[in-house]
Amino acid sequence: MLRKIEIGHFKSILDQKIEFGRVNIFIGCNGAGKSNILEAIGMFSAATTGDIQYEKLTARGVRLSSPEVFKSALKSQGKRKPTFSLAGTFDQLKYSASIRARSGTSNSSPFDFQSEKFTELGKKLKGRSPNSRVTDELPPPEMSVISYLEALGKLSDSQKDSIKSIRDFAIFAPSTPILRGVSPDESKRSPLGLYGGGLEQGFSNLLRPPARDAAVEFFKMFDWIQSIGVRSPNKKIQSSHIHTPNKVVTFTDKFMSSEFDKLYAYDVSEGALYVFFVLLLLTLKDSPSIFALDNVDSALNPGMVRTLVAKIVKYTQENNRQIFMTTHNPTALDAIDLFDDEQRVFVVKRADRSGATIVERIAPPENMTKEEWVDQYSGMRLSNLWLEGIIPGALPPSDF
């Protein structure tokens, strides 16, 4: 697991330290910086591979902005720093780096490493600084010290396993056209694309546990679905104006006549497609062990958001994975148990004066029991506390 990240001068984030659990959900107003947190993790993940190239950012779902855009540019910060910094603690390892974004250069690498430190249980494994000597045997600045140790065979199996988990991180953000099969998923991620592709490939794994159990849960959420399958499109059902893959996911609607009870992804509720994608992602063996879902409330009504997040919590914990979610819908919070330290809710907002992103965890007061919490707030759900403004920083000023 990624236990902690420290972010400095990255986009709207000037200086934040966030300690994570197994299930992490970020809520806040539009533009508060929720997605920037996920992208900081994605950038950190890319750094652990050895270098930061745009194809590696693409594979992790990070927006391909100009290198200069990755550095903070808030008016309140004064002189703009030439670098941004990222530090992450995962298992017993910690890796930190100060990264320079190269602009106006023809160099093939858009980023390089100004300083780095890689430790295990506080013991330094390798590092560099702007004052490092040539004799320190370091890779070129566009390559990380992790890749150097790896190339020399100086990493143990446990260290490599921990690094691999971080390297596999990706931000998933399914979009309706791709889920429907009418637009390609350019990410080419396996087993499911970052943006909703690969439902037909993922279906083949449904017959094997634990994915089979997820399919049962899926049917319970949508009472109109009788079965799911994969088949070649029938020209009688699918319009000739629609171009889809040779194989499409088929949903059987139990309320429709047998002649037209097969619905292809193009005609199915976008919410059903989204939930199906997420449950596959949570249960497929080859899915990353650490990943993010941007806008987990996408295309869902409030009740369905709460139900889906409850499923996400369940399968994340059962399958020993770690997830980061962003949401605009407060009902997502109602599926989180604040008294379970591995389930964490964070409010993301912009500071009143500087405009910098601030991340604050919502947690019960120390030594407070769940019963005392319920008594204090008269049994109100977290979504109610959010909407009533009882949670600090939950809502922007309103003229209504």
C-alpha positions in Angstrom: 0.0 0.0 0.0 0.9 3.6 -0.5 0.8 4.8 3.1 1.7 8.5 2.6 2.4 11.0 0.0 4.0 14.5 0.3 3.3 16.9 -2.6 5.1 20.2 -3.1 4.5 22.9 -5.7 2.6 20.5 -8.0 -0.2 22.2 -9.9 -2.6 23.7 -7.3 -0.9 21.9 -4.4 1.8 23.9 -2.7 2.5 21.7 0.4 0.4 18.8 1.5 1.1 15.6 3.4 -1.6 12.9 3.1 -1.7 9.6 5.0 -3.8 7.0 3.3 -5.9 3.9 4.3 -6.9 1.1 2.1 -10.1 2.9 0.8 -9.7 6.7 0.3 -12.3 9.1 -1.0 -11.8 12.7 -1.8 -14.8 15.1 -1.9 -14.8 18.8 -2.6 -16.1 21.5 -4.9 -15.3 21.6 -8.6 -11.8 22.8 -9.2 -10.6 22.2 -5.7 -7.8 19.9 -6.8 -9.1 16.4 -6.2 -7.9 15.1 -9.6 -4.5 16.8 -9.0 -4.0 14.6 -6.0 -4.6 11.5 -8.2 -2.2 12.8 -10.8 0.5 13.5 -8.2 0.3 9.8 -7.3 0.4 9.0 -11.1 3.5 11.1 -11.5 5.1 9.5 -8.5 4.3 6.1 -10.0 5.9 7.0 -13.3 9.0 8.3 -11.4 9.5 4.9 -9.8 9.7 3.2 -13.3 13.0 5.0 -13.9 12.0 8.1 -15.9 9.0 10.3 -16.6 7.9 10.1 -20.2 4.6 11.1 -21.7 3.8 7.6 -22.7 4.1 6.5 -19.1 1.8 9.3 -17.9 -0.7 8.2 -20.6 -0.6 4.7 -19.3 -1.5 6.0 -15.8 -4.3 8.3 -16.9 -2.4 11.5 -16.1 -3.4 14.5 -18.3 -0.7 15.3 -20.8 -0.2 18.9 -20.0 2.8 20.9 -21.0 5.7 20.3 -18.6 5.4 23.8 -17.3 1.8 23.2 -16.2 2.8 20.6 -13.7 4.6 23.3 -11.6 2.5 25.5 -9.3 1.8 29.0 -10.7 -0.3 30.6 -7.9 0.0 34.3 -7.7 0.2 34.1 -3.9 3.3 31.9 -3.9 5.6 34.7 -5.1 8.5 33.6 -7.2 7.7 30.4 -9.0 9.9 27.4 -8.1 11.8 25.6 -10.9 10.8 22.2 -9.6 8.0 20.3 -7.9 8.5 17.6 -5.3 6.9 14.2 -4.6 7.6 11.8 -1.8 5.8 8.5 -1.1 6.0 5.9 1.7 5.0 2.4 0.6 5.4 -0.7 2.7 8.9 -0.2 4.3 10.2 1.9 1.5 10.3 5.7 1.0 11.2 7.5 -2.2 11.3 11.2 -2.7 12.3 13.3 -5.7 12.5 17.0 -6.7 11.6 17.0 -10.4 12.3 19.7 -12.9 9.9 20.3 -15.8 11.9 21.1 -18.9 10.4 23.8 -21.1 11.4 25.1 -24.5 13.9 22.3 -25.0 14.3 19.7 -27.8 15.5 17.2 -25.3 13.5 13.9 -25.5 12.7 13.8 -21.8 10.3 16.5 -20.5 11.3 16.0 -16.9 14.5 15.3 -15.0 15.5 14.5 -11.4 17.2 17.3 -9.5 17.4 15.4 -6.2 16.3 12.0 -5.0 16.4 9.9 -1.8 15.4 6.2 -1.7 15.4 4.5 1.8 14.2 1.4 3.5 13.2 1.7 7.2 15.2 4.9 7.3 18.4 3.4 5.8 19.5 5.2 2.7 19.7 2.9 -0.4 20.6 5.6 -2.9 20.3 9.3 -3.6 21.4 12.3 -5.4 21.5 16.0 -5.0 22.4 19.0 -7.2 25.9 18.8 -5.6 26.4 15.1 -6.4 29.9 14.3 -7.8 30.6 12.5 -11.0 32.3 9.8 -8.9 28.9 9.0 -7.1 28.0 6.6 -10.0 24.6 8.0 -10.8 22.4 7.7 -13.9 21.8 10.7 -16.1 19.4 13.3 -14.6 16.4 12.1 -16.6 16.8 8.6 -15.0 15.9 7.8 -11.4 18.2 6.2 -8.9 15.7 3.4 -8.5 16.3 2.3 -12.1 20.1 2.4 -11.4 19.8 0.0 -8.4 17.5 -2.2 -10.4 19.9 -2.4 -13.4 22.7 -3.4 -11.0 20.5 -6.1 -9.4 20.7 -4.4 -6.0 17.0 -4.7 -5.1 15.6 -7.6 -3.1 12.5 -9.5 -4.2 10.4 -7.8 -1.5 11.6 -4.3 -2.6 10.8 -5.1 -6.3 7.4 -6.4 -5.3 6.6 -3.2 -3.4 7.9 -1.0 -6.3 5.8 -3.0 -8.8 2.6 -2.3 -6.9 3.3 1.4 -7.1 4.4 1.2 -10.8 1.1 -0.5 -11.7 -1.0 2.4 -10.4 -3.5 4.0 -12.9 -6.4 6.4 -12.8 -9.6 5.0 -14.3 -12.2 7.4 -15.6 -14.7 5.5 -17.8 -16.5 7.6 -20.4 -19.9 6.7 -21.9 -19.0 6.5 -25.6 -16.1 4.1 -24.8 -18.3 2.0 -22.5 -20.9 1.8 -25.3 -18.2 0.6 -27.7 -18.6 3.3 -30.3 -15.3 5.1 -29.4 -11.9 3.3 -29.0 -10.0 3.3 -25.7 -6.6 4.6 -26.7 -5.1 3.7 -23.4 -4.7 0.1 -24.4 -4.6 -0.8 -20.7 -5.0 -4.5 -19.8 -7.3 -6.1 -18.7 -9.6 -3.1 -18.9 -8.9 0.2 -20.5 -8.6 3.4 -18.4 -11.6 4.9 -20.1 -14.1 2.0 -20.3 -12.7 -0.2 -23.0 -12.4 -4.0 -22.7 -15.7 -5.0 -21.2 -16.1 -7.8 -23.7 -12.6 -9.2 -22.8 -13.3 -8.8 -19.1 -16.5 -10.7 -19.4 -14.7 -14.0 -20.0 -13.4 -13.8 -16.4 -16.8 -13.6 -14.9 -17.2 -17.3 -14.6 -14.3 -17.6 -12.2 -14.4 -16.4 -8.6 -14.2 -13.8 -7.2 -15.4 -12.1 -10.4 -18.4 -14.5 -10.5 -19.5 -13.3 -7.1 -19.3 -9.7 -8.4 -21.6 -10.6 -11.2 -24.2 -11.8 -8.7 -23.9 -8.5 -6.9 -24.3 -6.7 -10.2 -27.6 -8.5 -10.9 -28.9 -7.5 -7.5 -28.3 -3.8 -8.2 -30.2 -3.8 -11.5 -33.4 -5.9 -11.2 -34.2 -5.6 -15.0 -31.1 -7.6 -16.0 -31.6 -11.3 -16.4 -28.2 -12.2 -17.8 -25.1 -10.9 -19.5 -23.2 -12.4 -22.4 -20.9 -11.6 -25.3 -21.9 -12.1 -28.9 -21.6 -10.8 -32.4 -23.9 -7.9 -33.1 -27.3 -8.7 -34.7 -28.0 -6.3 -37.6 -31.7 -6.5 -36.7 -31.0 -5.0 -33.3 -27.9 -2.8 -33.9 -28.2 0.1 -36.3 -26.0 0.1 -39.4 -25.0 3.7 -38.4 -23.2 2.3 -35.3 -19.8 0.8 -35.6 -18.8 -1.5 -32.7 -16.2 -4.3 -32.2 -16.9 -7.7 -33.7 -17.9 -8.9 -30.2 -20.1 -6.8 -27.9 -21.5 -7.2 -24.3 -25.1 -8.2 -24.3 -27.6 -7.6 -21.5 -30.9 -9.5 -21.4 -33.8 -7.4 -20.2 -36.2 -9.7 -18.4 -39.2 -7.4 -19.0 -38.8 -7.2 -22.8 -40.1 -9.7 -25.4 -37.8 -12.5 -26.4 -37.4 -11.0 -29.9 -35.8 -7.8 -28.6 -34.6 -8.7 -25.1 -31.0 -8.6 -26.0 -29.5 -5.1 -25.5 -26.0 -4.2 -26.6 -23.8 -1.8 -24.7 -24.8 0.9 -27.0 -28.5 0.8 -25.9 -28.0 0.0 -22.2 -28.1 2.5 -19.3 -24.8 4.2 -19.0 -25.0 3.7 -15.2 -25.3 0.0 -15.6 -22.2 -0.1 -17.9 -20.3 2.0 -15.4 -21.1 -0.2 -12.5 -20.3 -3.3 -14.5 -16.9 -1.9 -15.4 -16.1 -1.0 -11.8 -17.0 -4.4 -10.5 -14.9 -6.1 -13.1 -12.0 -3.8 -12.3 -12.3 -4.7 -8.6 -12.3 -8.4 -9.1 -10.3 -9.3 -12.2 -7.0 -10.9 -11.2 -4.9 -8.7 -13.5 -6.3 -5.4 -12.3 -3.7 -3.2 -10.6 -3.5 -3.6 -6.8 -3.4 0.1 -6.3 -5.6 2.3 -8.5 -7.9 5.3 -8.6 -11.4 6.1 -9.9 -11.9 9.7 -10.9 -15.6 10.7 -10.4 -16.8 7.5 -8.8 -20.4 9.0 -9.0 -20.3 9.2 -12.8 -23.7 8.6 -14.4 -25.3 7.3 -11.2 -28.2 8.4 -9.0 -27.5 9.2 -5.4 -28.7 5.8 -4.0 -26.7 3.9 -6.6 -23.6 5.9 -5.7 -23.9 4.8 -2.1 -24.5 1.2 -3.1 -21.6 1.1 -5.5 -19.1 2.6 -3.0 -20.2 0.0 -0.5 -19.3 -2.7 -3.0 -16.0 -1.0 -3.7 -15.2 -1.0 0.0 -16.1 -4.6 0.3 -14.1 -5.9 -2.7 -11.1 -3.6 -2.1 -10.7 -5.0 1.4 -11.4 -8.7 0.5 -9.0 -8.6 -2.5 -6.2 -6.8 -0.6 -6.2 -3.8 -2.9 -6.0 0.0 -2.4 -8.2 2.5 -4.0 -8.4 6.3 -4.3 -11.7 7.9 -5.4 -12.9 11.4 -6.1 -16.6 12.4 -5.9 -18.9 15.3 -6.1 -21.8 13.4 -4.6 -22.0 13.3 -0.8 -24.0 10.1 -0.7 -20.7 8.3 -1.6 -19.6 9.1 2.0 -22.5 7.2 3.5 -20.8 3.9 2.5 -17.7 4.7 4.5 -17.1 3.7 8.1 -15.1 6.5 9.7 -14.4 4.2 12.6 -12.5 1.8 10.4 -9.0 3.4 10.1 -8.5 1.8 6.7 -11.5 3.7 5.3 -10.7 7.4 5.0 -12.6 10.5 3.8 -10.8 13.7 2.8 -12.3 17.1 2.1 -10.4 19.0 -0.6 -10.7 22.7 -0.8 -8.9 25.9 -1.9 -7.3 28.1 0.8 -9.1 31.4 1.2 -6.1 33.6 0.6 -3.5 31.6 -1.4 -5.9 29.5 -3.5 -3.7 26.5 -2.9 -5.3 23.1 -2.5 -5.8 21.9 1.1 -6.6 18.3 2.0 -8.2 17.6 5.4 -9.2 14.2 6.7 -12.7 13.8 8.3 -12.2 11.6 11.4 -14.0 11.1 14.7 -12.5 12.8 17.7 -10.0 10.6 19.5 -11.6 8.2 22.0 -15.1 8.9 20.6 -17.2 5.8 20.1 -19.5 5.2 17.1 -22.5 5.4 19.5 -21.3 8.8 20.8 -20.9 10.0 17.2 -24.5 9.0 16.4 -25.8 10.7 19.5 -23.9 13.9 18.8 -25.2 14.2 15.3 -28.7 12.8 15.9 -28.1 9.9 13.6 -27.4 12.1 10.6 -25.6 10.5 7.7 -22.3 12.0 6.5 -24.1 13.2 3.3 -26.5 15.2 5.5 -23.6 16.7 7.5 -21.9 17.7 4.3 -25.0 19.3 2.8 -25.8 21.1 6.0 -22.3 22.6 6.1 -21.5 20.9 9.4 -18.4 19.4 7.9 -15.8 22.3 7.7 -15.0 23.3 4.1 -17.8 21.3 2.6 -19.6 24.0 0.7 -18.6 27.2 -1.0 -20.2 30.5 0.0 -23.8 30.8 -1.3 -26.0 33.7 -2.2 -29.1 31.6 -2.0 
